Amino acid sequence: TPEPTATPGPPTPRLRDIAGRELFQTTRIYDRHGVLLYEIFEEGRRTWVPLEEIPLALRQATIATEDSTFYTNPGVDWRGILRALWQSLIYGRPISGGSTITQQLVRRLMFSPEERAERSLARKIKEIMLALALTRTHSKDEILEMYLNEIYYGHLAYGVEAAAQTYFNKHVSELNLAECALLAGLPQAPSRLDPFVNLEGAKARQRVVLRLMVENGFITPEKAEAAYAQPLKFVPPEHKMLAPHFVVYVRKLLEEKYGPERVARGGLSVITTLDLRYQRLAEEVARRHIAKLREEHGATNAALVAMQPATGEILAMLGSVDYHDASIDGQVNMALSERQPGSSIKPITYVTALQQGLTLAAVLWDIPTEIPLGDGRVYRPTNYDGRYHGPVRLRAALANSYNVPAVKLLRKVGVAEMLETAHRMGIRGLQRPPGYYGLSLTLGGGEVSLLDLTTAYATLANQGRYVAPVAILRVVDGQGRVLEEYEGPRPQPALDPRAAYLITDVLSDNEARTPAFGADSPLRLSRPAAAKTGTTSDWRDAWTVGYTPYLAVGVWVGNSDNRPMRELPGLRGAAPIWHDFMEAIFGDEALQEVLKVGGQPLPWEFPRPEGLEEAEICDLSSLDYGPECPRLVRELFIEGTVPEEGERGTVKLRVLPLPVEIAQAGPGSLPPRYCVVPEGVALSPGAAREVLFIAPPEDEEEAEKAREWAAEAGLPVVPAELCPPGWLTARVGEPSARWAITSPQPGQVVRGPTPVVGTASFRAEEIQFYKVEFGYGKRPREWITIGDIHREPVHEGQLELWHAEALPPGDYVLRLVLVKRDGNFLPPYEVPVRVE
């Protein structure tokens, strides 16, 4: 039917409201591939569609049923109005309506619910005047489009698009004639004609609509009969929420940015980062394992977060194994709840240490330790296995998750420094002062969320670059305007990439963690992956967080109400879920596609940054009181941090066996086996034995404990005793030379002319001369002779005068050198000092 030209006229105040009126529309949240996760609606569901997307059959069915003269009337049906007036005069009120589509729209848009329910002549006159005015200011197509998007169809469905989705689970543009006729009949009495409960009544109404379409010449009788006979495939309305914890998380983010009302009524289309395939995999794996753990260990719940390290995009967020299970507080999102992480936070301690200059070769003593807390209390850290492991290097200490070394390391690097590192890596909690946490922080003494801890591990996977978690890729409003779009990551340097790589190298070193976890633990995958477990001391939390270069996954297992489990560590609680989730992705190429950046193949190996070097160090457990290390292993170092030969945790010394009577006189509960030949004492060849020892801790009290532990374990640790001078002479004869600097003392600060005092005693037939030298720095590579060479021995006297005032301030090393007749020299006696 051709549309008459609308005659513009001055709009009434109520008509002006139409232009500025915001109809509520349903906000929809989708996964990254466009799969609907949830619809947010409070008043109802609505998606505005333009008239051209609405099937002609639905438009014709609506016109035939509601207003057959729609395209020719001025907005009102005068015959119907006269009939209604006559009824009012005879019966006191109108019996039939006679309302056009335009009048119905006016009632819907411009009257309050109370006004709509009012049946009076005054209200009817107001309705007529507004309908006439609306027809003057809007075209018929505009009015029909508004009507079809506004009218109520039942089941909280407003407008034809929501109705098509609600009853048939399809877009309105996909409806056939039979479906259009059924929907067109519902607005008259949507509750009474609900096809889900009154299909017979709905079909009867459908027949009426088809008959009216025939009478108005829109379809033939044959088409009407065929449409009525066509089976209707209804889809019962479901308001399920897929990935419910993630949806709630996204809604919160949206409300923080756009406000609750706009989210609930604004018709937003939200494309998220979530991949529903990853989410369903997480749900399946977690539920399967919790079903096994529930009876034996009392574990009722699990959470999982999966994200891409390079982009921060969250691919899965499982907050509980069953959102609807109130017995496990299923609606609580355990992926966002802060819990104690146990040992899974240790990598942050260790990467802090590496950034401060420590190396993976550094030795920490895992022995019984007491740490004063300053308030009269003493902290005694223990290991998960209840045993101590003696001297362990940083690699072994982290890989095997030994507690005592971790506490000692945190005491060295500082709680405040560890907290600073944690915050840079993505931990948003842990905001109390350092003193609140103390050294137990490295064992999980502070609370973090699974999302934050997974983000911190993703920072390690991303070569030390922090990328904030991302949940939303795109938001479009109800008018199709893009409100926001994720433009890609903005990585922030959080760690030295070399330090991050070293931690990754340790956490992916299956051989290194075998002593504590076994060779075939759930942490071992079919492809390279780094991982760390965590367990709280009271069995309330079990964690595993790990990563590949392209995927970081964190898992928590426990009870939402904080009830302890029955002896379930992270290795047996969370690690199997992590393992099965990762392996499922490794085995599914379709799931791997989403992880590719720029379509490039996935890098299976962790990329090694520049600025690393390898060096050999001794496997401390192989030492056997011999002069050399029986087993050397290669270790990675940041360039410039490779320790000197004598600073790799071992030291080679000349020793002599002590007789029993002298040994018993020495300190300690166990007799030492050797005494050390003092530095600067030359003995005849073969008089002393060379042994490669483990260097003891610097603290004297701890060194004594270390020697006790090593003696029981059969490991050589540097003896505490120097060989007594008289006994040494009696045992091996008068030394051929003695040389030592007694002043300045090691570490002493010197200023101005400084006498170098000591002993240079030697036999002229063996030694040509002595000289005193100095070098700049803590490890000088060049030496400068002070004064001249000296051919006469000196015993406890001035060896030289060092004019330190002529030197720039800094670290220096003094050394005394005895040069033999053959031109070689005896081991120099060195003293580090500082010039100021």
DRENLUM-914853 format. One record per residue (C-alpha): x, z negated, y; residue number from 1. Coordinates in steps of 0.25 Angstrom, whole numbers, padded with zeros to 4 digits. Example, Ala and Ser with C-alpha at 12.3 -4.5 7.8 and 13.67 -1.06 7.14 Angstrom:
2
east;up;north;nr
0049;-0031;-0018;1
0055;-0029;-0004;2
//
This chain:
836
east;up;north;nr
0000;0000;0000;1
0006;0004;0013;2
0009;-0008;0022;3
0003;-0009;0036;4
0012;-0011;0048;5
0012;-0025;0052;6
0009;-0028;0067;7
0018;-0038;0072;8
0012;-0050;0080;9
0016;-0063;0086;10
0019;-0073;0074;11
0012;-0086;0074;12
0021;-0099;0073;13
0018;-0100;0058;14
0022;-0085;0056;15
0035;-0088;0063;16
0038;-0099;0053;17
0038;-0088;0042;18
0050;-0081;0048;19
0058;-0094;0048;20
0052;-0100;0035;21
0061;-0102;0024;22
0055;-0101;0010;23
0061;-0109;-0001;24
0068;-0101;-0011;25
0074;-0105;-0024;26
0089;-0108;-0024;27
0096;-0102;-0037;28
0109;-0106;-0042;29
0116;-0096;-0052;30
0129;-0096;-0060;31
0140;-0087;-0056;32
0134;-0075;-0064;33
0120;-0077;-0058;34
0113;-0085;-0069;35
0103;-0094;-0063;36
0107;-0109;-0064;37
0096;-0116;-0056;38
0085;-0114;-0046;39
0084;-0124;-0035;40
0069;-0125;-0030;41
0061;-0137;-0025;42
0048;-0131;-0019;43
0049;-0119;-0029;44
0057;-0107;-0033;45
0057;-0095;-0024;46
0066;-0082;-0022;47
0062;-0073;-0011;48
0062;-0058;-0015;49
0059;-0046;-0006;50
0046;-0038;-0008;51
0054;-0026;-0014;52
0059;-0035;-0026;53
0045;-0039;-0029;54
0038;-0029;-0039;55
0027;-0021;-0033;56
0018;-0026;-0045;57
0019;-0040;-0040;58
0016;-0036;-0026;59
0004;-0028;-0030;60
-0001;-0039;-0040;61
0000;-0050;-0029;62
-0007;-0041;-0018;63
-0018;-0037;-0028;64
-0020;-0052;-0032;65
-0019;-0059;-0018;66
-0022;-0049;-0007;67
-0025;-0034;-0011;68
-0026;-0030;0003;69
-0013;-0036;0007;70
-0006;-0023;0013;71
-0019;-0020;0021;72
-0024;-0033;0026;73
-0020;-0040;0039;74
-0016;-0052;0031;75
-0030;-0057;0028;76
-0041;-0053;0020;77
-0053;-0053;0029;78
-0064;-0051;0018;79
-0058;-0063;0011;80
-0057;-0071;0024;81
-0072;-0068;0027;82
-0076;-0072;0013;83
-0068;-0085;0014;84
-0075;-0088;0028;85
-0089;-0086;0021;86
-0085;-0095;0010;87
-0081;-0106;0021;88
-0094;-0105;0028;89
-0103;-0105;0015;90
-0094;-0115;0007;91
-0086;-0123;0018;92
-0073;-0117;0012;93
-0067;-0104;0008;94
-0069;-0102;-0007;95
-0060;-0090;-0009;96
-0047;-0087;-0002;97
-0046;-0073;0003;98
-0031;-0075;0007;99
-0022;-0063;0008;100
-0007;-0063;0004;101
-0004;-0065;0018;102
-0013;-0077;0020;103
-0007;-0083;0007;104
0007;-0081;0013;105
0003;-0088;0026;106
-0003;-0100;0019;107
0010;-0101;0011;108
0020;-0099;0022;109
0012;-0105;0034;110
0003;-0116;0029;111
0007;-0130;0024;112
0002;-0134;0010;113
-0009;-0142;0017;114
-0013;-0130;0025;115
-0013;-0121;0013;116
-0023;-0131;0005;117
-0032;-0132;0017;118
-0045;-0124;0015;119
-0051;-0122;0030;120
-0055;-0111;0039;121
-0045;-0115;0049;122
-0033;-0114;0039;123
-0039;-0100;0034;124
-0039;-0095;0048;125
-0025;-0099;0051;126
-0021;-0092;0038;127
-0028;-0079;0042;128
-0021;-0079;0056;129
-0008;-0081;0050;130
-0010;-0071;0040;131
-0014;-0061;0050;132
-0001;-0064;0059;133
0008;-0064;0047;134
0003;-0049;0044;135
0006;-0045;0058;136
0020;-0051;0058;137
0024;-0047;0043;138
0023;-0035;0035;139
0015;-0035;0022;140
0027;-0033;0013;141
0033;-0045;0020;142
0021;-0054;0018;143
0020;-0050;0003;144
0035;-0053;0001;145
0033;-0067;0008;146
0021;-0069;-0001;147
0027;-0065;-0014;148
0039;-0074;-0011;149
0031;-0086;-0006;150
0019;-0087;-0016;151
0019;-0098;-0027;152
0018;-0093;-0042;153
0019;-0106;-0049;154
0031;-0114;-0055;155
0037;-0116;-0042;156
0039;-0101;-0040;157
0037;-0096;-0026;158
0038;-0081;-0024;159
0038;-0070;-0034;160
0053;-0071;-0038;161
0052;-0085;-0042;162
0039;-0082;-0049;163
0045;-0071;-0057;164
0057;-0080;-0061;165
0048;-0092;-0064;166
0038;-0084;-0074;167
0046;-0073;-0079;168
0061;-0076;-0076;169
0063;-0063;-0069;170
0065;-0058;-0055;171
0052;-0053;-0048;172
0057;-0039;-0048;173
0057;-0039;-0063;174
0042;-0042;-0065;175
0033;-0032;-0072;176
0018;-0030;-0068;177
0013;-0041;-0078;178
0022;-0051;-0072;179
0019;-0047;-0058;180
0004;-0048;-0061;181
0005;-0062;-0067;182
0014;-0068;-0055;183
0004;-0062;-0045;184
-0007;-0070;-0051;185
0000;-0083;-0050;186
-0001;-0087;-0035;187
-0016;-0089;-0036;188
-0014;-0101;-0045;189
0000;-0103;-0050;190
-0002;-0116;-0058;191
-0015;-0112;-0065;192
-0010;-0098;-0068;193
0004;-0103;-0073;194
0007;-0093;-0084;195
0016;-0104;-0091;196
0004;-0113;-0093;197
-0008;-0103;-0091;198
-0004;-0090;-0096;199
-0018;-0086;-0099;200
-0022;-0089;-0084;201
-0010;-0082;-0079;202
-0013;-0069;-0087;203
-0027;-0069;-0082;204
-0022;-0070;-0068;205
-0013;-0058;-0071;206
-0024;-0050;-0076;207
-0031;-0052;-0063;208
-0019;-0048;-0055;209
-0017;-0035;-0063;210
-0032;-0032;-0061;211
-0031;-0034;-0046;212
-0019;-0025;-0046;213
-0027;-0014;-0053;214
-0038;-0016;-0043;215
-0029;-0014;-0032;216
-0023;-0001;-0038;217
-0009;-0007;-0040;218
-0009;-0005;-0055;219
-0017;0003;-0066;220
-0026;-0005;-0076;221
-0017;-0001;-0087;222
-0005;-0007;-0080;223
-0013;-0019;-0078;224
-0017;-0020;-0093;225
-0003;-0018;-0097;226
0003;-0028;-0088;227
-0007;-0039;-0093;228
-0004;-0036;-0107;229
0011;-0037;-0104;230
0017;-0050;-0110;231
0023;-0059;-0100;232
0036;-0066;-0103;233
0036;-0079;-0095;234
0048;-0088;-0094;235
0045;-0102;-0092;236
0051;-0108;-0079;237
0063;-0116;-0081;238
0071;-0123;-0070;239
0083;-0126;-0079;240
0096;-0129;-0072;241
0108;-0122;-0078;242
0121;-0129;-0076;243
0113;-0140;-0070;244
0125;-0149;-0065;245
0132;-0137;-0058;246
0118;-0133;-0052;247
0116;-0146;-0046;248
0131;-0146;-0041;249
0129;-0132;-0034;250
0116;-0137;-0028;251
0123;-0149;-0022;252
0133;-0139;-0016;253
0123;-0130;-0011;254
0115;-0142;-0004;255
0127;-0147;0002;256
0130;-0134;0009;257
0115;-0128;0012;258
0107;-0141;0011;259
0097;-0145;0000;260
0085;-0138;0006;261
0091;-0124;0007;262
0096;-0126;-0007;263
0082;-0129;-0012;264
0074;-0119;-0004;265
0084;-0109;0001;266
0084;-0099;-0011;267
0099;-0099;-0012;268
0106;-0091;-0024;269
0118;-0098;-0028;270
0129;-0092;-0037;271
0137;-0103;-0043;272
0151;-0102;-0050;273
0145;-0108;-0063;274
0146;-0099;-0075;275
0134;-0103;-0084;276
0141;-0098;-0096;277
0152;-0108;-0093;278
0142;-0119;-0090;279
0134;-0116;-0103;280
0147;-0117;-0111;281
0151;-0130;-0104;282
0137;-0136;-0108;283
0138;-0131;-0122;284
0152;-0136;-0125;285
0150;-0150;-0118;286
0137;-0152;-0125;287
0142;-0149;-0139;288
0154;-0158;-0137;289
0146;-0170;-0131;290
0137;-0169;-0143;291
0149;-0172;-0152;292
0154;-0183;-0143;293
0141;-0190;-0140;294
0140;-0198;-0153;295
0154;-0201;-0156;296
0160;-0204;-0142;297
0148;-0207;-0133;298
0150;-0195;-0124;299
0137;-0189;-0119;300
0141;-0180;-0107;301
0151;-0170;-0103;302
0154;-0162;-0090;303
0162;-0149;-0088;304
0167;-0141;-0076;305
0173;-0127;-0077;306
0179;-0120;-0065;307
0188;-0109;-0061;308
0201;-0114;-0055;309
0204;-0102;-0046;310
0191;-0102;-0040;311
0185;-0116;-0042;312
0172;-0110;-0047;313
0164;-0119;-0056;314
0160;-0112;-0069;315
0154;-0123;-0076;316
0149;-0137;-0072;317
0143;-0146;-0083;318
0139;-0159;-0078;319
0133;-0165;-0091;320
0130;-0160;-0105;321
0115;-0161;-0102;322
0109;-0161;-0087;323
0096;-0166;-0092;324
0100;-0177;-0101;325
0098;-0190;-0093;326
0104;-0198;-0104;327
0118;-0193;-0101;328
0115;-0192;-0086;329
0115;-0177;-0088;330
0112;-0174;-0073;331
0125;-0181;-0068;332
0135;-0170;-0066;333
0147;-0176;-0073;334
0156;-0164;-0068;335
0154;-0170;-0054;336
0154;-0185;-0057;337
0167;-0192;-0055;338
0173;-0199;-0067;339
0187;-0204;-0071;340
0195;-0192;-0076;341
0205;-0200;-0085;342
0218;-0192;-0087;343
0212;-0179;-0083;344
0217;-0182;-0069;345
0231;-0184;-0073;346
0235;-0170;-0070;347
0233;-0173;-0055;348
0243;-0184;-0056;349
0253;-0175;-0063;350
0252;-0164;-0053;351
0254;-0173;-0042;352
0267;-0178;-0048;353
0272;-0164;-0050;354
0269;-0161;-0035;355
0277;-0173;-0032;356
0289;-0167;-0039;357
0288;-0173;-0053;358
0290;-0164;-0065;359
0284;-0163;-0078;360
0297;-0168;-0084;361
0296;-0181;-0077;362
0296;-0193;-0087;363
0285;-0203;-0086;364
0286;-0216;-0095;365
0273;-0218;-0103;366
0276;-0233;-0107;367
0268;-0246;-0104;368
0267;-0247;-0089;369
0262;-0258;-0079;370
0259;-0253;-0065;371
0256;-0265;-0055;372
0243;-0261;-0047;373
0247;-0270;-0035;374
0236;-0280;-0037;375
0242;-0288;-0048;376
0236;-0279;-0059;377
0244;-0270;-0068;378
0240;-0256;-0072;379
0245;-0253;-0087;380
0242;-0238;-0090;381
0240;-0234;-0104;382
0239;-0221;-0112;383
0227;-0215;-0119;384
0234;-0216;-0132;385
0238;-0230;-0130;386
0253;-0227;-0132;387
0265;-0224;-0123;388
0273;-0212;-0123;389
0286;-0215;-0116;390
0293;-0205;-0107;391
0284;-0193;-0105;392
0286;-0182;-0096;393
0275;-0178;-0086;394
0271;-0166;-0095;395
0268;-0175;-0107;396
0262;-0186;-0099;397
0252;-0177;-0093;398
0249;-0168;-0105;399
0247;-0181;-0114;400
0240;-0188;-0103;401
0248;-0201;-0104;402
0242;-0211;-0094;403
0255;-0220;-0091;404
0263;-0208;-0086;405
0252;-0203;-0078;406
0250;-0217;-0071;407
0265;-0218;-0068;408
0265;-0204;-0063;409
0254;-0207;-0053;410
0261;-0219;-0049;411
0273;-0210;-0045;412
0265;-0199;-0038;413
0255;-0208;-0031;414
0240;-0210;-0032;415
0237;-0204;-0018;416
0245;-0192;-0022;417
0237;-0189;-0034;418
0224;-0191;-0027;419
0229;-0181;-0017;420
0232;-0171;-0028;421
0219;-0173;-0035;422
0211;-0170;-0022;423
0219;-0157;-0019;424
0216;-0153;-0033;425
0201;-0155;-0032;426
0197;-0169;-0035;427
0187;-0173;-0024;428
0185;-0187;-0029;429
0196;-0198;-0030;430
0194;-0201;-0015;431
0198;-0216;-0016;432
0211;-0222;-0011;433
0223;-0220;-0021;434
0223;-0235;-0023;435
0209;-0235;-0028;436
0214;-0226;-0040;437
0228;-0231;-0043;438
0236;-0226;-0054;439
0225;-0225;-0064;440
0220;-0212;-0056;441
0229;-0204;-0065;442
0221;-0209;-0077;443
0208;-0206;-0071;444
0206;-0218;-0062;445
0198;-0210;-0052;446
0185;-0202;-0054;447
0184;-0187;-0052;448
0174;-0177;-0056;449
0175;-0167;-0067;450
0173;-0155;-0056;451
0185;-0161;-0048;452
0194;-0163;-0059;453
0192;-0149;-0065;454
0194;-0144;-0051;455
0208;-0151;-0050;456
0212;-0145;-0064;457
0207;-0132;-0058;458
0217;-0134;-0047;459
0228;-0135;-0058;460
0223;-0122;-0065;461
0223;-0115;-0051;462
0238;-0118;-0049;463
0236;-0129;-0040;464
0226;-0123;-0031;465
0213;-0131;-0028;466
0200;-0123;-0028;467
0187;-0131;-0025;468
0176;-0130;-0035;469
0166;-0119;-0033;470
0152;-0119;-0038;471
0145;-0109;-0029;472
0148;-0094;-0028;473
0137;-0089;-0019;474
0125;-0093;-0011;475
0114;-0084;-0006;476
0102;-0088;0001;477
0087;-0084;-0001;478
0089;-0072;0009;479
0101;-0067;0002;480
0112;-0072;0011;481
0125;-0077;0005;482
0127;-0091;0010;483
0140;-0093;0003;484
0149;-0086;-0007;485
0162;-0091;-0014;486
0173;-0083;-0009;487
0184;-0087;-0019;488
0193;-0099;-0020;489
0201;-0106;-0009;490
0212;-0112;-0017;491
0219;-0124;-0010;492
0234;-0128;-0015;493
0232;-0141;-0021;494
0244;-0142;-0031;495
0258;-0135;-0032;496
0255;-0124;-0042;497
0267;-0127;-0050;498
0263;-0142;-0051;499
0249;-0137;-0055;500
0255;-0128;-0066;501
0263;-0139;-0072;502
0251;-0148;-0074;503
0244;-0136;-0080;504
0256;-0134;-0089;505
0255;-0148;-0094;506
0240;-0148;-0096;507
0241;-0135;-0104;508
0253;-0140;-0113;509
0247;-0143;-0126;510
0260;-0147;-0132;511
0262;-0157;-0121;512
0249;-0164;-0123;513
0249;-0164;-0139;514
0255;-0178;-0140;515
0242;-0184;-0134;516
0232;-0173;-0137;517
0236;-0166;-0149;518
0240;-0151;-0151;519
0226;-0146;-0153;520
0218;-0154;-0143;521
0206;-0149;-0136;522
0215;-0146;-0124;523
0222;-0135;-0131;524
0214;-0122;-0129;525
0217;-0108;-0134;526
0222;-0104;-0120;527
0231;-0111;-0110;528
0223;-0122;-0103;529
0227;-0135;-0096;530
0219;-0148;-0099;531
0219;-0163;-0097;532
0210;-0174;-0103;533
0205;-0187;-0097;534
0199;-0199;-0103;535
0194;-0212;-0096;536
0199;-0225;-0102;537
0185;-0230;-0105;538
0181;-0217;-0112;539
0171;-0213;-0101;540
0176;-0200;-0097;541
0183;-0189;-0105;542
0189;-0177;-0097;543
0196;-0164;-0100;544
0200;-0154;-0089;545
0208;-0142;-0091;546
0210;-0127;-0086;547
0215;-0114;-0088;548
0220;-0105;-0076;549
0205;-0100;-0075;550
0196;-0111;-0079;551
0196;-0127;-0077;552
0187;-0135;-0085;553
0184;-0150;-0084;554
0176;-0158;-0095;555
0171;-0173;-0094;556
0165;-0180;-0105;557
0158;-0194;-0105;558
0145;-0201;-0101;559
0138;-0199;-0088;560
0135;-0214;-0087;561
0149;-0218;-0089;562
0148;-0224;-0103;563
0161;-0223;-0110;564
0163;-0214;-0122;565
0168;-0218;-0135;566
0183;-0215;-0135;567
0182;-0201;-0131;568
0194;-0195;-0123;569
0195;-0183;-0115;570
0202;-0175;-0126;571
0190;-0177;-0136;572
0179;-0178;-0126;573
0181;-0168;-0115;574
0192;-0159;-0120;575
0184;-0152;-0132;576
0173;-0148;-0121;577
0184;-0143;-0112;578
0191;-0136;-0124;579
0178;-0129;-0129;580
0174;-0125;-0115;581
0187;-0118;-0112;582
0189;-0111;-0126;583
0175;-0106;-0125;584
0179;-0099;-0112;585
0192;-0094;-0118;586
0184;-0087;-0129;587
0173;-0080;-0120;588
0178;-0069;-0112;589
0165;-0068;-0104;590
0167;-0083;-0099;591
0181;-0079;-0095;592
0177;-0068;-0086;593
0172;-0078;-0075;594
0186;-0084;-0075;595
0193;-0072;-0071;596
0197;-0070;-0057;597
0197;-0056;-0051;598
0194;-0051;-0065;599
0208;-0054;-0069;600
0211;-0059;-0084;601
0212;-0074;-0086;602
0226;-0080;-0085;603
0227;-0088;-0098;604
0240;-0094;-0094;605
0242;-0104;-0082;606
0249;-0096;-0071;607
0263;-0102;-0069;608
0267;-0103;-0054;609
0281;-0100;-0049;610
0290;-0112;-0046;611
0291;-0118;-0060;612
0303;-0119;-0068;613
0306;-0124;-0082;614
0317;-0134;-0087;615
0320;-0141;-0100;616
0317;-0156;-0101;617
0319;-0165;-0113;618
0308;-0169;-0122;619
0309;-0184;-0121;620
0304;-0187;-0135;621
0315;-0179;-0141;622
0326;-0188;-0136;623
0335;-0194;-0147;624
0346;-0202;-0140;625
0355;-0189;-0140;626
0362;-0183;-0128;627
0353;-0171;-0127;628
0338;-0169;-0127;629
0333;-0164;-0141;630
0321;-0157;-0136;631
0320;-0150;-0122;632
0307;-0144;-0117;633
0304;-0135;-0105;634
0296;-0141;-0093;635
0291;-0134;-0081;636
0295;-0139;-0067;637
0292;-0135;-0053;638
0304;-0128;-0047;639
0314;-0138;-0041;640
0309;-0150;-0049;641
0317;-0148;-0062;642
0324;-0161;-0064;643
0339;-0161;-0066;644
0344;-0163;-0080;645
0345;-0178;-0079;646
0332;-0180;-0072;647
0323;-0174;-0083;648
0319;-0187;-0089;649
0331;-0189;-0097;650
0346;-0193;-0094;651
0358;-0192;-0102;652
0367;-0204;-0102;653
0380;-0209;-0109;654
0376;-0222;-0117;655
0383;-0231;-0127;656
0376;-0239;-0138;657
0374;-0254;-0134;658
0379;-0265;-0143;659
0367;-0274;-0147;660
0372;-0286;-0139;661
0372;-0278;-0126;662
0359;-0271;-0130;663
0352;-0284;-0132;664
0357;-0289;-0118;665
0350;-0277;-0111;666
0337;-0277;-0104;667
0324;-0273;-0111;668
0317;-0278;-0124;669
0324;-0267;-0132;670
0339;-0266;-0133;671
0344;-0253;-0127;672
0352;-0244;-0136;673
0362;-0239;-0126;674
0369;-0242;-0113;675
0372;-0231;-0102;676
0386;-0228;-0099;677
0386;-0229;-0084;678
0387;-0217;-0075;679
0401;-0215;-0070;680
0408;-0220;-0082;681
0417;-0210;-0090;682
0418;-0213;-0105;683
0427;-0206;-0115;684
0420;-0195;-0123;685
0411;-0200;-0133;686
0411;-0214;-0129;687
0396;-0213;-0124;688
0384;-0207;-0130;689
0376;-0197;-0121;690
0360;-0199;-0123;691
0349;-0192;-0116;692
0339;-0203;-0112;693
0325;-0203;-0106;694
0326;-0208;-0091;695
0318;-0221;-0090;696
0308;-0224;-0079;697
0314;-0228;-0065;698
0307;-0241;-0065;699
0316;-0251;-0072;700
0304;-0259;-0078;701
0298;-0246;-0083;702
0311;-0241;-0088;703
0313;-0254;-0097;704
0299;-0251;-0103;705
0303;-0236;-0105;706
0316;-0240;-0113;707
0308;-0250;-0121;708
0298;-0239;-0125;709
0309;-0229;-0127;710
0316;-0238;-0136;711
0304;-0240;-0145;712
0301;-0225;-0145;713
0316;-0221;-0148;714
0318;-0213;-0135;715
0331;-0214;-0127;716
0329;-0220;-0113;717
0340;-0222;-0103;718
0346;-0236;-0107;719
0345;-0247;-0096;720
0359;-0252;-0098;721
0372;-0247;-0093;722
0384;-0250;-0102;723
0391;-0262;-0098;724
0404;-0259;-0092;725
0413;-0269;-0100;726
0406;-0265;-0113;727
0407;-0250;-0110;728
0422;-0252;-0108;729
0423;-0260;-0120;730
0415;-0250;-0128;731
0421;-0236;-0123;732
0434;-0240;-0115;733
0436;-0239;-0101;734
0429;-0227;-0095;735
0438;-0216;-0090;736
0430;-0216;-0077;737
0420;-0223;-0069;738
0413;-0218;-0057;739
0401;-0223;-0049;740
0395;-0224;-0035;741
0390;-0238;-0032;742
0387;-0235;-0017;743
0378;-0229;-0012;744
0367;-0233;-0022;745
0358;-0222;-0028;746
0347;-0219;-0017;747
0354;-0227;-0006;748
0352;-0222;0008;749
0365;-0219;0015;750
0369;-0217;0030;751
0382;-0214;0037;752
0396;-0215;0030;753
0393;-0220;0016;754
0404;-0226;0006;755
0402;-0221;-0008;756
0407;-0233;-0017;757
0409;-0233;-0032;758
0419;-0231;-0043;759
0427;-0219;-0047;760
0436;-0225;-0058;761
0444;-0215;-0067;762
0456;-0211;-0074;763
0465;-0202;-0067;764
0469;-0194;-0079;765
0454;-0190;-0081;766
0448;-0190;-0067;767
0454;-0182;-0056;768
0446;-0188;-0044;769
0432;-0192;-0040;770
0424;-0187;-0028;771
0411;-0191;-0021;772
0401;-0180;-0018;773
0387;-0179;-0012;774
0376;-0169;-0013;775
0363;-0167;-0005;776
0349;-0170;-0011;777
0345;-0177;-0024;778
0351;-0166;-0033;779
0363;-0161;-0026;780
0368;-0147;-0030;781
0380;-0148;-0021;782
0390;-0159;-0019;783
0399;-0162;-0008;784
0412;-0171;-0010;785
0413;-0183;-0001;786
0427;-0185;0005;787
0438;-0181;-0005;788
0441;-0182;-0020;789
0447;-0195;-0025;790
0457;-0197;-0036;791
0458;-0212;-0035;792
0448;-0221;-0043;793
0439;-0230;-0035;794
0433;-0243;-0041;795
0420;-0248;-0033;796
0425;-0242;-0020;797
0422;-0232;-0010;798
0423;-0218;-0016;799
0420;-0210;-0003;800
0413;-0211;0010;801
0401;-0203;0012;802
0398;-0198;0026;803
0383;-0198;0024;804
0380;-0198;0039;805
0384;-0183;0040;806
0373;-0179;0030;807
0359;-0176;0032;808
0349;-0186;0027;809
0344;-0184;0013;810
0347;-0186;-0002;811
0361;-0185;-0007;812
0368;-0188;-0020;813
0382;-0195;-0020;814
0391;-0193;-0033;815
0404;-0197;-0038;816
0412;-0187;-0046;817
0424;-0189;-0055;818
0432;-0176;-0058;819
0440;-0175;-0071;820
0453;-0169;-0073;821
0447;-0157;-0079;822
0439;-0154;-0067;823
0426;-0159;-0073;824
0419;-0172;-0067;825
0412;-0183;-0073;826
0397;-0185;-0071;827
0395;-0188;-0056;828
0390;-0202;-0052;829
0378;-0198;-0042;830
0371;-0207;-0032;831
0359;-0202;-0024;832
0358;-0207;-0010;833
0351;-0203;0003;834
0357;-0201;0017;835
0349;-0205;0029;836
//
